[in-house]
Structures are given as C-alpha cells and as structure tokens.
Amino acid sequence: MAIKIIFWVLIAAYVIPALIFGFKKLTGNKESVAHFKRWGYPLWFMHLLGFTEIAGSILMLFNPTRIYGIAIFPVILAGALYTHVKNKESAEAKKPVFIGLLLLVIFLFTFFI
C-alpha cells in the first residue's frame, strides 16, 4: 500500500509541473514566448510542445495509457537538454536530466506495482 502512495506522489510530482508548463506554452505566456524567441524557435512550435506536454501528462494519469505518456517525455526532455546546452545555459541544462531521472523511476514503478 505504501508503495502505491509513493508511486502516485511521484506521478503527481511529475504531472502537475508538466501541466503547468504545458499550459503556459499553449496559452502563450509572455515568459515562454520570450524564451522561444531567444532560442530561435517559432511560436507554433511552442504551442505544439505545450499541447504535447499536456497530452502526455494526462496519459500518465491512467494505467492503460501511462506507458504512452511516459514515451512522449524523453523526446521533449532531450530537446530541452539540447536547447539549453546549445544556448550555453548550463544551470538550466541540469533540469531536464533530473526530470528524466524522475521519469525513469516512474517508468520502473509502472512495471513493479
């Protein structure tokens, strides 16, 4: 029972921020727009990425679709890591790595619960 609680806490710790950042991108938050312009990415890509983050987060909430949600995020995290490294944002480049480790733990828990 305690393991399931830990599992759902980990999912919440992943999904809630992903939903927040996804909605910021999808709705055109000023800060998100500034980041994407600075990195040289088109704004349609920001909206697509926001939608993908929201969709992946929702998929992670349900047992039958969790693996599909988990499969979406490594691509997003690899892109985030690439973007931060390319733009010499070393402090920001650490975040996708740690988020990816959390995703890996959730992935492993998915098969052991």
All heavy atoms as an XYZ file, in Angstrom:
914
protein
N       0.826     -1.204      0.000
C       0.000      0.000      0.000
C       0.865      1.260      0.000
O       0.582      2.202     -0.731
C      -0.933     -0.034      1.214
C      -1.858      1.127      1.288
S      -2.978      1.113     -0.116
C      -4.016      2.441      0.302
N       1.916      1.264      0.825
C       2.786      2.440      0.895
C       3.488      2.682     -0.434
O       3.690      3.835     -0.831
C       3.819      2.268      2.005
N       3.811      1.602     -1.142
C       4.486      1.741     -2.428
C       3.581      2.416     -3.458
O       4.046      3.209     -4.272
C       5.010      0.373     -2.931
C       6.053      0.557     -4.008
C       3.932     -0.505     -3.433
C       7.426      0.476     -3.496
N       2.283      2.142     -3.394
C       1.342      2.792     -4.315
C       1.211      4.281     -3.999
O       1.088      5.097     -4.910
C      -0.022      2.107     -4.267
C      -0.041      0.792     -4.975
C      -1.440      0.293     -5.169
C      -1.379     -1.004     -5.963
N      -2.674     -1.409     -6.449
N       1.265      4.615     -2.734
C       1.205      6.030     -2.349
C       2.437      6.759     -2.874
O       2.326      7.852     -3.454
C       1.064      6.183     -0.820
C      -0.302      5.645     -0.367
C       1.252      7.633     -0.392
C      -0.460      5.529      1.128
N       3.591      6.142     -2.701
C       4.831      6.743     -3.209
C       4.751      6.903     -4.724
O       5.131      7.941     -5.278
C       6.051      5.889     -2.799
C       6.245      5.950     -1.289
C       7.309      6.345     -3.530
C       7.240      4.948     -0.744
N       4.258      5.874     -5.382
C       4.111      5.904     -6.837
C       3.245      7.080     -7.286
O       3.617      7.836     -8.188
C       3.511      4.576     -7.309
C       3.258      4.500     -8.783
C       4.298      4.551     -9.690
C       1.973      4.345     -9.271
C       4.075      4.458    -11.050
C       1.734      4.248    -10.631
C       2.788      4.306    -11.517
N       2.093      7.275     -6.639
C       1.201      8.359     -7.031
C       1.757      9.731     -6.650
O       1.492     10.722     -7.339
C      -0.201      8.129     -6.480
C      -0.903      7.114     -7.323
C      -1.128      5.810     -7.034
C      -1.402      7.324     -8.641
N      -1.749      5.192     -8.082
C      -1.935      6.108     -9.091
C      -1.461      8.425     -9.495
C      -2.504      5.945    -10.347
C      -2.035      8.272    -10.741
C      -2.552      7.054    -11.161
N       2.527      9.793     -5.591
C       3.200     11.054     -5.247
C       4.217     11.406     -6.335
O       4.313     12.563     -6.757
C       3.860     10.968     -3.852
C       4.804     12.131     -3.617
C       2.795     10.906     -2.766
N       4.962     10.407     -6.806
C       5.924     10.642     -7.887
C       5.221     11.076     -9.169
O       5.682     11.999     -9.853
C       6.751      9.385     -8.146
C       7.722      8.971     -7.047
C       8.350      7.619     -7.377
C       8.781     10.022     -6.838
N       4.117     10.431     -9.488
C       3.370     10.828    -10.690
C       2.860     12.265    -10.547
O       2.980     13.066    -11.469
C       2.217      9.847    -10.981
C       2.800      8.538    -11.500
C       1.224     10.439    -11.984
C       1.787      7.478    -11.839
N       2.323     12.595     -9.378
C       1.836     13.964     -9.158
C       2.981     14.969     -9.258
O       2.814     16.050     -9.837
C       1.151     14.065     -7.798
N       4.140     14.597     -8.716
C       5.308     15.490     -8.764
C       5.782     15.703    -10.197
O       6.406     16.722    -10.503
C       6.444     14.918     -7.918
N       5.477     14.775    -11.063
C       5.855     14.916    -12.470
C       4.760     15.599    -13.282
O       5.030     16.515    -14.055
C       6.157     13.541    -13.080
C       6.868     13.655    -14.400
C       8.246     13.649    -14.452
C       6.171     13.817    -15.595
C       8.914     13.790    -15.650
C       6.820     13.958    -16.788
C       8.199     13.939    -16.816
O       8.864     14.096    -18.003
N       3.541     15.146    -13.100
C       2.434     15.589    -13.951
C       2.015     17.032    -13.666
O       1.766     17.796    -14.608
C       1.237     14.621    -13.801
C      -0.026     15.194    -14.392
C       1.576     13.285    -14.449
N       1.945     17.425    -12.420
C       1.470     18.779    -12.100
C       2.365     19.861    -12.721
O       1.855     20.747    -13.420
C       1.277     18.962    -10.581
C       0.099     18.086    -10.110
C       1.048     20.427    -10.218
C      -0.042     17.982     -8.597
N       3.690     19.805    -12.517
C       4.526     20.816    -13.192
C       4.457     20.720    -14.719
O       4.463     21.750    -15.402
C       5.939     20.511    -12.701
C       5.757     19.765    -11.434
C       4.487     18.991    -11.598
N       4.372     19.490    -15.254
C       4.286     19.347    -16.711
C       3.006     19.995    -17.245
O       3.025     20.637    -18.305
C       4.345     17.874    -17.100
N       1.907     19.838    -16.519
C       0.659     20.502    -16.922
C       0.784     22.012    -16.861
O       0.352     22.724    -17.780
C      -0.500     20.039    -16.042
C      -1.058     18.647    -16.306
C      -2.038     18.254    -15.212
C      -1.730     18.591    -17.673
N       1.392     22.509    -15.802
C       1.555     23.957    -15.644
C       2.403     24.533    -16.774
O       2.019     25.507    -17.433
C       2.157     24.297    -14.266
C       1.148     23.985    -13.158
C       2.611     25.761    -14.211
C       1.720     24.022    -11.759
N       3.570     23.904    -17.023
C       4.441     24.412    -18.090
C       3.808     24.209    -19.466
O       3.984     25.047    -20.362
C       5.825     23.761    -18.014
C       6.645     24.267    -16.868
C       6.968     23.436    -15.804
C       7.085     25.576    -16.826
C       7.714     23.893    -14.735
C       7.832     26.049    -15.763
C       8.146     25.207    -14.714
N       3.070     23.122    -19.639
C       2.371     22.898    -20.899
C       1.324     23.969    -21.160
O       1.225     24.502    -22.269
N       0.532     24.301    -20.133
C      -0.485     25.354    -20.291
C       0.166     26.714    -20.545
O      -0.361     27.516    -21.323
C      -1.403     25.420    -19.074
C      -2.550     24.458    -19.138
C      -2.619     23.399    -18.253
C      -3.552     24.600    -20.086
C      -3.670     22.494    -18.315
C      -4.616     23.702    -20.156
C      -4.664     22.646    -19.274
N       1.300     26.975    -19.905
C       1.993     28.242    -20.156
C       2.402     28.350    -21.620
O       2.260     29.412    -22.233
C       3.227     28.370    -19.264
C       2.919     28.748    -17.847
C       4.214     28.942    -17.069
C       3.954     29.453    -15.675
N       5.207     29.721    -14.956
N       2.917     27.265    -22.158
C       3.324     27.282    -23.566
C       2.111     27.359    -24.482
O       2.120     28.087    -25.472
C       4.145     26.032    -23.891
C       5.511     26.017    -23.264
C       6.241     24.724    -23.595
C       7.556     24.658    -22.868
N       7.458     23.855    -21.642
N       1.092     26.589    -24.191
C      -0.088     26.540    -25.055
C      -0.825     27.879    -25.087
O      -1.324     28.290    -26.132
C      -1.033     25.433    -24.580
C      -2.205     25.096    -25.482
C      -1.722     24.607    -26.851
C      -3.078     24.035    -24.836
N      -0.850     28.578    -23.964
C      -1.582     29.844    -23.899
C      -0.734     31.061    -24.263
O      -1.239     32.176    -24.270
C      -2.173     30.057    -22.489
O      -1.117     30.055    -21.529
C      -3.181     28.966    -22.157
N       0.543     30.846    -24.556
C       1.385     31.960    -24.982
C       1.833     32.871    -23.860
O       1.908     34.088    -24.034
N       2.154     32.296    -22.713
C       2.687     33.044    -21.580
C       3.868     33.905    -22.046
O       4.710     33.453    -22.818
C       3.120     32.036    -20.499
C       3.813     32.673    -19.336
O       5.013     32.918    -19.411
N       3.074     32.919    -18.282
N       3.920     35.149    -21.580
C       4.957     36.091    -22.023
C       6.369     35.557    -21.807
O       7.244     35.715    -22.658
C       4.803     37.431    -21.303
C       3.616     38.224    -21.741
C       3.523     39.545    -20.986
C       2.281     40.301    -21.381
N       2.162     41.567    -20.667
N       6.587     34.935    -20.671
C       7.920     34.390    -20.370
C       8.278     33.263    -21.343
O       9.405     33.199    -21.842
C       7.954     33.879    -18.930
C       9.310     33.432    -18.472
C       9.296     32.984    -17.017
O       8.504     33.525    -16.222
O      10.079     32.080    -16.690
N       7.316     32.396    -21.625
C       7.552     31.299    -22.572
C       7.836     31.844    -23.965
O       8.749     31.362    -24.653
C       6.345     30.359    -22.625
O       6.127     29.752    -21.374
N       7.074     32.834    -24.379
C       7.284     33.456    -25.690
C       8.692     34.041    -25.771
O       9.405     33.851    -26.761
C       6.211     34.531    -25.971
C       6.566     35.356    -27.197
C       4.839     33.893    -26.127
N       9.112     34.732    -24.718
C      10.452     35.335    -24.709
C      11.537     34.267    -24.824
O      12.521     34.448    -25.556
C      10.647     36.154    -23.429
N      11.365     33.158    -24.104
C      12.351     32.069    -24.181
C      12.431     31.509    -25.599
O      13.529     31.349    -26.144
C      11.999     30.940    -23.217
C      12.228     31.257    -21.780
N      13.434     31.698    -21.285
C      11.400     31.173    -20.713
C      13.338     31.884    -19.984
N      12.099     31.572    -19.607
N      11.294     31.202    -26.180
C      11.301     30.583    -27.503
C      11.845     31.532    -28.558
O      12.536     31.097    -29.488
C       9.903     30.067    -27.863
C       9.641     28.690    -27.325
C       9.395     28.492    -25.973
C       9.664     27.593    -28.155
C       9.170     27.230    -25.461
C       9.448     26.318    -27.658
C       9.198     26.125    -26.310
N      11.569     32.821    -28.430
C      12.139     33.793    -29.368
C      13.651     33.872    -29.198
O      14.392     33.910    -30.182
C      11.502     35.167    -29.166
C      10.121     35.272    -29.755
C       9.560     36.674    -29.615
C       8.197     36.781    -30.257
N       7.642     38.140    -30.115
N      14.120     33.883    -27.946
C      15.554     33.953    -27.678
C      16.271     32.722    -28.239
O      17.381     32.820    -28.746
C      15.810     34.092    -26.182
C      17.277     34.321    -25.849
C      17.550     34.533    -24.379
N      17.472     33.248    -23.676
C      16.660     32.976    -22.659
N      15.840     33.899    -22.199
N      16.653     31.808    -22.082
N      15.625     31.564    -28.148
C      16.243     30.330    -28.637
C      16.111     30.177    -30.146
O      16.716     29.296    -30.737
C      15.605     29.117    -27.957
C      15.834     29.049    -26.489
C      16.937     29.454    -25.793
C      14.925     28.533    -25.511
N      16.774     29.223    -24.455
C      15.549     28.649    -24.249
C      13.655     27.978    -25.582
C      14.936     28.241    -23.072
C      13.049     27.565    -24.414
C      13.697     27.691    -23.172
N      15.302     31.016    -30.779
C      15.144     30.965    -32.227
C      14.119     29.954    -32.721
O      14.140     29.572    -33.888
N      13.220     29.537    -31.846
C      12.174     28.587    -32.238
C      10.896     29.350    -32.591
O      10.564     30.348    -31.956
C      11.865     27.611    -31.111
C      13.004     26.675    -30.775
C      13.392     26.485    -29.455
C      13.680     25.973    -31.763
C      14.428     25.622    -29.127
C      14.713     25.110    -31.446
C      15.083     24.935    -30.127
O      16.102     24.086    -29.815
N      10.149     28.858    -33.576
C       8.883     29.524    -33.926
C       7.833     29.323    -32.838
O       7.858     28.322    -32.113
C       8.469     28.841    -35.229
C       9.162     27.525    -35.220
C      10.432     27.706    -34.440
N       6.918     30.259    -32.749
C       5.897     30.194    -31.707
C       4.919     29.044    -31.907
O       4.397     28.511    -30.931
C       5.160     31.528    -31.608
C       6.018     32.690    -31.108
C       5.175     33.950    -30.975
C       6.685     32.359    -29.788
N       4.700     28.616    -33.157
C       3.821     27.461    -33.368
C       4.416     26.225    -32.697
O       3.686     25.362    -32.216
C       3.542     27.205    -34.849
C       4.745     26.788    -35.655
C       5.526     27.597    -36.433
C       5.301     25.473    -35.758
N       6.538     26.872    -37.002
C       6.429     25.559    -36.610
C       4.978     24.237    -35.228
C       7.218     24.452    -36.927
C       5.766     23.130    -35.539
C       6.869     23.245    -36.381
N       5.756     26.144    -32.668
C       6.423     25.015    -32.031
C       6.188     25.044    -30.516
O       6.001     24.000    -29.891
C       7.921     25.032    -32.357
C       8.676     23.887    -31.766
C       8.468     22.585    -32.205
C       9.598     24.103    -30.759
C       9.159     21.529    -31.652
C      10.292     23.052    -30.200
C      10.076     21.753    -30.648
N       6.187     26.238    -29.943
C       5.911     26.380    -28.516
C       4.510     25.862    -28.193
O       4.317     25.135    -27.222
C       6.037     27.849    -28.091
C       5.705     28.105    -26.639
S       5.677     29.859    -26.206
C       4.185     30.377    -27.031
N       3.532     26.240    -29.022
C       2.155     25.786    -28.800
C       2.040     24.267    -28.975
O       1.360     23.602    -28.191
C       1.197     26.510    -29.735
C       1.154     27.992    -29.504
N       0.686     28.551    -28.342
C       1.542     29.024    -30.287
C       0.777     29.865    -28.416
N       1.295     30.172    -29.582
N       2.692     23.730    -29.987
C       2.679     22.281    -30.208
C       3.309     21.551    -29.026
O       2.780     20.540    -28.551
C       3.422     21.941    -31.499
C       3.574     20.456    -31.808
C       2.215     19.828    -32.084
C       4.514     20.255    -32.979
N       4.406     22.086    -28.539
C       5.086     21.486    -27.394
C       4.205     21.547    -26.147
O       4.126     20.576    -25.390
C       6.407     22.208    -27.149
C       7.382     21.589    -26.181
C       7.732     20.174    -26.584
C       8.633     22.433    -26.109
N       3.527     22.660    -25.932
C       2.609     22.782    -24.800
C       1.488     21.767    -24.875
O       1.164     21.098    -23.883
N       0.903     21.608    -26.055
C      -0.155     20.615    -26.240
C       0.371     19.210    -25.972
O      -0.289     18.404    -25.308
C      -0.722     20.709    -27.663
C      -1.712     19.626    -27.960
C      -3.023     19.729    -27.517
C      -1.332     18.491    -28.664
C      -3.942     18.727    -27.772
C      -2.241     17.482    -28.919
C      -3.551     17.596    -28.478
N       1.562     18.916    -26.456
C       2.158     17.590    -26.273
C       2.432     17.317    -24.802
O       2.208     16.200    -24.322
C       3.452     17.479    -27.105
O       3.151     17.811    -28.463
C       4.024     16.081    -27.048
N       2.913     18.316    -24.075
C       3.161     18.144    -22.638
C       1.858     17.884    -21.882
O       1.815     17.034    -20.986
C       3.857     19.375    -22.067
C       5.298     19.506    -22.484
C       5.958     20.769    -21.978
O       5.278     21.601    -21.341
O       7.159     20.927    -22.211
N       0.811     18.581    -22.237
C      -0.486     18.374    -21.584
C      -1.023     16.982    -21.906
O      -1.474     16.254    -21.016
C      -1.486     19.472    -22.001
C      -1.046     20.826    -21.435
C      -2.904     19.128    -21.555
C      -1.767     22.011    -22.026
N      -0.954     16.602    -23.168
C      -1.440     15.279    -23.572
C      -0.655     14.174    -22.875
O      -1.244     13.215    -22.355
C      -1.347     15.126    -25.089
N       0.663     14.300    -22.841
C       1.491     13.299    -22.179
C       1.198     13.208    -20.691
O       1.162     12.108    -20.118
N       0.956     14.331    -20.071
C       0.630     14.354    -18.639
C      -0.687     13.647    -18.368
O      -0.798     12.871    -17.416
C       0.540     15.795    -18.140
O       1.783     16.431    -18.268
N      -1.679     13.918    -19.185
C      -2.980     13.275    -18.997
C      -2.860     11.769    -19.222
O      -3.429     10.967    -18.467
C      -4.031     13.914    -19.924
C      -4.309     15.355    -19.464
C      -5.325     13.095    -19.938
C      -5.123     16.177    -20.421
N      -2.108     11.363    -20.234
C      -1.917      9.939    -20.493
C      -1.244      9.231    -19.311
O      -1.535      8.061    -19.041
C      -1.084      9.731    -21.759
C      -1.761     10.064    -23.079
C      -0.753     10.018    -24.221
C      -2.922      9.131    -23.347
N      -0.366      9.931    -18.608
C       0.336      9.318    -17.481
C      -0.579      9.055    -16.286
O      -0.225      8.275    -15.405
C       1.521     10.193    -17.042
C       2.698     10.088    -17.977
S       4.105     11.070    -17.447
C       4.559     10.266    -15.925
N      -1.727      9.666    -16.248
C      -2.622      9.511    -15.106
C      -3.411      8.196    -15.103
O      -3.967      7.823    -14.072
C      -3.591     10.690    -15.039
C      -2.958     12.039    -14.740
C      -4.016     13.140    -14.830
C      -2.290     12.037    -13.381
N      -3.460      7.508    -16.225
C      -4.282      6.309    -16.339
C      -3.422      5.092    -16.652
O      -2.557      5.147    -17.536
C      -5.348      6.508    -17.421
C      -6.202      7.715    -17.180
C      -5.959      8.910    -17.843
C      -7.238      7.666    -16.254
C      -6.737     10.031    -17.605
C      -8.022      8.783    -16.008
C      -7.773      9.964    -16.684
N      -3.671      4.007    -15.948
C      -2.865      2.795    -16.117
C      -2.757      2.316    -17.563
O      -1.652      2.017    -18.017
C      -3.390      1.671    -15.224
C      -3.076      1.899    -13.764
O      -2.119      2.573    -13.426
N      -3.895      1.354    -12.888
N      -3.861      2.232    -18.327
C      -3.737      1.703    -19.692
C      -2.929      2.588    -20.641
O      -2.381      2.105    -21.628
C      -5.181      1.594    -20.175
C      -6.036      1.653    -18.961
C      -5.256      2.446    -17.954
N      -2.850      3.885    -20.341
C      -2.163      4.809    -21.260
C      -0.860      5.367    -20.690
O      -0.190      6.143    -21.369
C      -3.088      5.986    -21.617
O      -3.462      6.671    -20.412
C      -4.327      5.508    -22.346
N      -0.522      4.971    -19.477
C       0.657      5.553    -18.820
C       1.931      5.388    -19.646
O       2.723      6.314    -19.784
C       0.850      4.950    -17.434
C       2.018      5.585    -16.682
C       2.033      5.250    -15.218
N       0.805      5.740    -14.617
C      -0.078      4.952    -13.996
N       0.137      3.660    -13.866
N      -1.181      5.473    -13.485
N       2.134      4.219    -20.217
C       3.365      3.969    -20.957
C       3.478      4.893    -22.172
O       4.577      5.307    -22.546
C       3.487      2.477    -21.354
C       4.917      2.134    -21.726
C       2.532      2.105    -22.439
C       5.855      2.142    -20.567
N       2.347      5.264    -22.779
C       2.369      6.192    -23.915
C       2.754      7.602    -23.457
O       3.510      8.300    -24.137
C       1.013      6.215    -24.634
C       0.618      4.859    -25.163
C      -0.485      4.196    -24.633
C       1.345      4.242    -26.162
C      -0.848      2.950    -25.097
C       0.994      2.988    -26.634
C      -0.104      2.348    -26.098
O      -0.456      1.112    -26.560
N       2.229      7.998    -22.310
C       2.614      9.292    -21.749
C       4.082      9.329    -21.388
O       4.777     10.310    -21.659
N       4.560      8.237    -20.800
C       5.975      8.156    -20.440
C       6.846      8.208    -21.695
O       7.909      8.827    -21.690
C       6.244      6.883    -19.614
C       5.598      7.006    -18.233
C       7.731      6.616    -19.491
C       5.629      5.726    -17.403
N       6.394      7.592    -22.778
C       7.182      7.545    -24.011
C       7.322      8.909    -24.679
O       8.303      9.154    -25.395
C       6.541      6.554    -24.986
N       6.392      9.795    -24.446
C       6.431     11.128    -25.061
C       7.538     11.994    -24.460
O       8.232     12.728    -25.166
C       5.057     11.820    -24.894
C       4.026     11.150    -25.790
C       5.136     13.320    -25.171
C       2.603     11.600    -25.537
N       7.711     11.896    -23.154
C       8.559     12.866    -22.461
C      10.067     12.747    -22.708
O      10.750     13.771    -22.667
C       8.241     12.864    -20.966
C       6.996     13.646    -20.655
C       5.811     12.994    -20.375
C       6.997     15.027    -20.682
C       4.654     13.701    -20.105
C       5.849     15.757    -20.422
C       4.675     15.089    -20.132
N      10.633     11.577    -22.964
C      12.080     11.572    -23.252
C      12.447     12.412    -24.474
O      13.503     13.047    -24.493
C      12.399     10.089    -23.481
C      11.376      9.369    -22.693
C      10.128     10.210    -22.796
N      11.562     12.447    -25.466
C      11.821     13.268    -26.647
C      11.811     14.748    -26.270
O      12.686     15.519    -26.668
C      10.780     12.965    -27.748
C      10.983     13.864    -28.959
C      10.823     11.504    -28.138
N      10.820     15.140    -25.470
C      10.726     16.534    -25.024
C      11.935     16.897    -24.174
O      12.534     17.973    -24.345
C       9.413     16.753    -24.237
C       8.204     16.589    -25.164
C       9.404     18.132    -23.566
C       6.870     16.580    -24.449
N      12.317     16.013    -23.266
C      13.455     16.286    -22.382
C      14.769     16.349    -23.153
O      15.637     17.174    -22.839
C      13.527     15.241    -21.271
C      12.375     15.287    -20.267
C      12.429     14.082    -19.340
C      12.412     16.580    -19.469
N      14.928     15.497    -24.163
C      16.135     15.550    -24.997
C      16.209     16.886    -25.736
O      17.284     17.499    -25.838
C      16.156     14.383    -25.977
N      15.065     17.344    -26.237
C      15.026     18.645    -26.905
C      15.336     19.788    -25.956
O      16.046     20.738    -26.312
N      14.824     19.699    -24.726
C      15.106     20.741    -23.727
C      16.595     20.756    -23.376
O      17.209     21.826    -23.296
C      14.266     20.499    -22.477
N      17.162     19.569    -23.194
C      18.594     19.485    -22.884
C      19.419     20.060    -24.024
O      20.329     20.865    -23.799
C      18.983     18.035    -22.605
C      20.450     17.788    -22.280
C      20.844     18.531    -21.001
C      20.707     16.291    -22.123
N      19.099     19.684    -25.250
C      19.804     20.209    -26.414
C      19.710     21.741    -26.473
O      20.711     22.426    -26.699
C      19.230     19.606    -27.702
C      19.716     20.297    -28.945
C      20.989     20.041    -29.444
C      18.916     21.228    -29.603
C      21.443     20.694    -30.584
C      19.362     21.883    -30.733
C      20.621     21.616    -31.227
O      21.078     22.271    -32.339
N      18.511     22.260    -26.272
C      18.304     23.709    -26.340
C      19.145     24.438    -25.298
O      19.791     25.444    -25.608
C      16.808     24.040    -26.147
O      16.078     23.446    -27.218
C      16.570     25.542    -26.116
N      19.145     23.944    -24.066
C      19.904     24.617    -23.007
C      21.412     24.513    -23.227
O      22.138     25.482    -22.997
C      19.515     24.063    -21.640
C      18.107     24.391    -21.245
N      17.608     25.676    -21.233
C      17.080     23.602    -20.864
C      16.346     25.661    -20.859
N      15.993     24.407    -20.632
N      21.877     23.369    -23.677
C      23.317     23.211    -23.945
C      23.728     24.096    -25.113
O      24.754     24.784    -25.056
C      23.665     21.725    -24.204
C      25.075     21.585    -24.750
C      23.496     20.908    -22.930
N      22.929     24.087    -26.172
C      23.222     24.896    -27.361
C      23.302     26.383    -27.018
O      24.118     27.115    -27.567
C      22.148     24.661    -28.417
C      22.318     25.472    -29.675
C      21.153     25.243    -30.617
C      21.184     26.267    -31.724
N      19.870     26.510    -32.277
N      22.456     26.824    -26.103
C      22.410     28.235    -25.725
C      23.259     28.554    -24.498
O      23.109     29.615    -23.896
C      20.958     28.658    -25.507
C      20.203     28.727    -26.806
O      20.350     29.674    -27.555
N      19.417     27.705    -27.101
N      24.118     27.608    -24.127
C      25.069     27.783    -23.018
C      24.384     28.169    -21.704
O      24.842     29.040    -20.975
C      26.139     28.792    -23.399
C      26.990     28.338    -24.572
C      27.978     29.396    -24.988
C      28.872     28.975    -26.118
N      28.255     28.457    -27.295
N      23.279     27.482    -21.418
C      22.538     27.687    -20.172
C      22.783     26.467    -19.281
O      21.910     25.621    -19.091
C      21.050     27.855    -20.464
C      20.739     29.032    -21.346
C      19.288     29.073    -21.803
O      18.552     28.097    -21.599
O      18.899     30.095    -22.382
N      23.991     26.391    -18.748
C      24.399     25.173    -18.029
C      23.548     24.898    -16.791
O      23.271     23.744    -16.473
C      25.876     25.241    -17.658
O      26.127     26.372    -16.855
N      23.119     25.932    -16.085
C      22.279     25.718    -14.899
C      20.923     25.143    -15.309
O      20.393     24.249    -14.642
C      22.092     27.021    -14.133
N      20.376     25.626    -16.393
C      19.084     25.133    -16.878
C      19.208     23.745    -17.498
O      18.251     22.983    -17.510
C      18.497     26.101    -17.912
C      18.066     27.423    -17.330
C      16.921     27.281    -16.346
O      15.951     26.568    -16.637
O      17.008     27.886    -15.268
N      20.376     23.403    -18.012
C      20.574     22.100    -18.659
C      20.489     20.946    -17.670
O      20.230     19.814    -18.067
C      21.914     22.082    -19.382
N      20.681     21.226    -16.405
C      20.600     20.166    -15.386
C      19.162     19.721    -15.142
O      18.918     18.563    -14.795
C      21.221     20.654    -14.075
C      22.694     20.948    -14.174
C      23.210     21.571    -12.900
C      24.644     22.025    -13.097
N      25.153     22.761    -11.945
N      18.221     20.619    -15.314
C      16.812     20.313    -15.007
C      16.253     19.157    -15.828
O      15.653     18.248    -15.261
C      15.953     21.567    -15.161
C      16.237     22.606    -14.104
C      15.410     23.849    -14.317
C      15.785     24.918    -13.304
N      15.048     26.162    -13.528
N      16.431     19.140    -17.165
C      15.888     18.004    -17.917
C      16.506     16.664    -17.501
O      15.846     15.629    -17.570
C      16.220     18.322    -19.376
C      16.519     19.758    -19.421
C      16.976     20.160    -18.053
N      17.745     16.689    -17.056
C      18.396     15.452    -16.613
C      17.704     14.922    -15.359
O      17.357     13.735    -15.276
C      19.901     15.679    -16.368
C      20.545     14.440    -15.764
C      20.604     16.089    -17.659
N      17.491     15.775    -14.377
C      16.835     15.345    -13.144
C      15.370     14.958    -13.383
O      14.872     13.995    -12.803
C      16.946     16.419    -12.058
C      18.347     16.585    -11.559
C      19.021     17.781    -11.738
C      19.008     15.552    -10.918
C      20.324     17.936    -11.288
C      20.303     15.692    -10.460
C      20.964     16.889    -10.642
N      14.702     15.685    -14.245
C      13.327     15.351    -14.579
C      13.279     13.998    -15.292
O      12.387     13.182    -15.055
C      12.690     16.472    -15.436
C      12.565     17.753    -14.600
C      11.327     16.053    -15.975
C      12.228     18.984    -15.402
N      14.259     13.750    -16.145
C      14.349     12.462    -16.818
C      14.584     11.320    -15.844
O      14.045     10.222    -16.021
N      15.367     11.559    -14.800
C      15.575     10.531    -13.781
C      14.282     10.231    -13.034
O      13.977      9.068    -12.738
C      16.676     10.962    -12.810
C      18.092     10.980    -13.391
C      19.071     11.572    -12.378
C      18.523      9.595    -13.816
N      13.509     11.263    -12.735
C      12.205     11.054    -12.103
C      11.294     10.247    -13.027
O      10.608      9.320    -12.590
C      11.552     12.397    -11.745
C      10.120     12.339    -11.200
C      10.046     11.488     -9.933
C       9.613     13.749    -10.940
N      11.323     10.554    -14.305
C      10.524      9.811    -15.281
C      10.962      8.347    -15.328
O      10.130      7.443    -15.415
C      10.641     10.454    -16.657
C       9.770      9.867    -17.752
C       8.297     10.086    -17.449
C      10.142     10.476    -19.092
N      12.258      8.104    -15.251
C      12.766      6.730    -15.237
C      12.263      5.960    -14.019
O      11.862      4.798    -14.134
C      14.295      6.736    -15.268
C      14.983      5.374    -15.216
C      14.583      4.526    -16.418
C      16.483      5.546    -15.134
N      12.240      6.603    -12.867
C      11.725      5.964    -11.651
C      10.246      5.628    -11.823
O       9.797      4.523    -11.482
C      11.961      6.856    -10.412
C      11.232      6.319     -9.195
C      13.454      6.995    -10.139
N       9.479      6.550    -12.378
C       8.054      6.297    -12.626
C       7.898      5.131    -13.607
O       7.058      4.252    -13.413
C       7.353      7.567    -13.146
C       7.306      8.629    -12.044
C       5.945      7.245    -13.656
C       6.870      9.998    -12.524
N       8.703      5.108    -14.637
C       8.675      4.023    -15.611
C       8.927      2.677    -14.940
O       8.209      1.702    -15.176
C       9.707      4.290    -16.706
C       9.865      3.178    -17.697
C       8.902      2.975    -18.671
C      10.962      2.346    -17.658
C       9.042      1.950    -19.602
C      11.111      1.317    -18.576
C      10.148      1.120    -19.551
N       9.937      2.626    -14.082
C      10.257      1.374    -13.383
C       9.148      0.972    -12.413
O       8.791     -0.203    -12.322
C      11.597      1.494    -12.667
C      12.813      1.642    -13.588
C      14.068      1.921    -12.773
C      12.977      0.422    -14.473
N       8.606      1.927    -11.692
C       7.499      1.657    -10.761
C       6.289      1.094    -11.517
O       5.563      0.263    -10.995
C       7.071      2.937    -10.041
C       7.682      3.106     -8.689
C       8.964      3.583     -8.537
C       6.952      2.816     -7.546
C       9.529      3.760     -7.294
C       7.493      2.986     -6.285
C       8.786      3.467     -6.155
N       6.071      1.578    -12.735
C       4.925      1.150    -13.535
C       4.910     -0.367    -13.712
O       3.850     -0.986    -13.709
C       4.922      1.849    -14.897
O       4.829      3.263    -14.691
C       3.763      1.403    -15.770
N       6.070     -0.966    -13.809
C       6.141     -2.407    -14.050
C       6.199     -3.226    -12.773
O       6.060     -4.444    -12.816
C       7.350     -2.727    -14.930
C       7.176     -2.219    -16.316
C       7.868     -1.100    -16.735
C       6.294     -2.816    -17.196
C       7.705     -0.608    -18.023
C       6.113     -2.338    -18.467
C       6.821     -1.229    -18.892
N       6.423     -2.586    -11.639
C       6.557     -3.332    -10.380
C       5.377     -3.169     -9.448
O       5.387     -3.694     -8.346
C       7.857     -2.961     -9.672
C       9.068     -3.400    -10.432
C       9.908     -2.454    -11.020
C       9.362     -4.730    -10.593
C      11.026     -2.852    -11.728
C      10.478     -5.145    -11.309
C      11.305     -4.203    -11.883
N       4.376     -2.425     -9.851
C       3.194     -2.240     -8.992
C       2.054     -3.091     -9.520
O       1.805     -3.186    -10.659
C       2.804     -0.754     -8.896
C       3.872     -0.022     -8.141
C       1.458     -0.586     -8.245
C       3.576      1.428     -7.896
